[in-house]
Amino acid sequence: MILLWCSTSSKIVVVNVYSFCIWEEKQQLSNNLSSLRQAHICKSWCIISDFNAIRSFNERECINNYERQKREFGGFNDFIDKNILLDVPLVGIKFTWYRSNGKVNSRLDKELVTHEWIDLWSASKQYILTR
């Protein structure tokens, strides 16, 4: 979807994604998003999503398989780097998902933007409200 933001007359792309939980499906989604971004003429992008992925160990509190987590955030960081995206800072609580038994807390929701997006809205923030 391409939007025309009235106050700046700038064309922007906003993508809302719910990512898969299975590693191979996440990789395919990342490849599809990368291809779409590279083929699109508009360079001002915002991808808002529950990526079902973390970028580092500090984005998850749990006792879990560290090797799996390292593979997960390595692939996710590669996607972000390949597409030259910036992770918009959080304001509010640290985690965006909580397992009902309280044993896992994660930051799965992200707002990833391009430098061109930041040129238009340099004060962009992602506000996470309390549950």
N, C-alpha and C positions, 0 to 999 in steps of 0.2 A: 504494500500500500504506500503510495506517495501522498504526502500531505503538503499543502501550502500554508505555512504559518503566516497569518495575516499581518501581525505586527512587524515582521521583518521581510515579508515577501520572499522568504527563503524556502526552497524545497527541502523536505526532510523525509527520511524513511524511519518509521517506527515499526518494529517487529516484536510481537508478543509470542513467546514460545513456552511450551511446557515440555521439558526434555524427558526422554526415556530413562529408565533406571538401569537397563542392561547396557553394559560397556560398549558392545559393538553397535548398538542402535544409537548411543550417544555420539560415537565416532561418525556414523553416517549423517546424523543431523548436523554435526559440526562441518562436515564436508559440504553438505547442501547449502548451509548458511554462507560458508566461505565462497562457494561458486556464485551464489546469488549476489553477494556483496561485490565481488570482483567484476561481475558482468553489468552491474547497475551504474548508470551515469551519475546519479545523485550520490554525493560523498558524505552527506550529513546524516549519520545513522544513530539510532538508539535501539538497542536490543534489550527488552525487558523480559525476564524469564525466571522460572523455577528451573534452573539448569540441572538440578539433581546432582550437583558436583561441587566440590570445594577446591579452593586454590592453594591452601596450605593447612598444616595441622592445626593452626590456631582458629580455623573456621569450623572445627568440630570438637565437641567434648564427648568422649566416649572411650570405652575399652573396645578396640576393634582391630581388624587386620591392617597393620600399618603398611605392608607392602601393597595391598589393594588400594589404600588411600593414596600412596605415593604415585601409583600408576594413574589413578583418577585425576589428581590435581596436575600431574605432569601433562597429560593429554589436554586438559582444560586450559592450562596456561599456554600450551602450544597454540591452541585455537585463538586465544586472545592476542598472543604475540603475532601470529601469522596475519591476523586481520587488523593489526595496529589499533586495538581497542583499549579504552581506559575504563577501569572499574570505578564507578561513581561512589564516593564515600558514603558510608552509612551515618545516619543521625538517629539516635534512639538506642534501642536494644541491640545486643551483639548478634543474636541468632534469630533466624527467620523460620525455623522449623524445630519442633520438639516432639520426640517420640512420647506416646501417652504414658509409658512406664517411667519416664523421666531419666532413662539411662543414656539417651543420645540427644544432643543439641547441635544444630548445624546452621550455617549460613548458606542456604541453597539458592535463595533469590538474589538476583543481581540486576543491575542496570549497567550495561556496557555501551559505551559511546565512542564515536570517532573524535579525532582532534577538531574536525570541522564543526561537530556538534558543540564542543567546548568553546570554540570561537564565537558561536552564537549565544550560548548560555554558560558562561564561565563559572557561575555560582551553582551549577547543578548539584543536587544532593539527593540521596535516597532516604526517605523518612520511613523508619520501621516503628510501627506503633506497638504498644503492649497488647498482649493477647486478650 
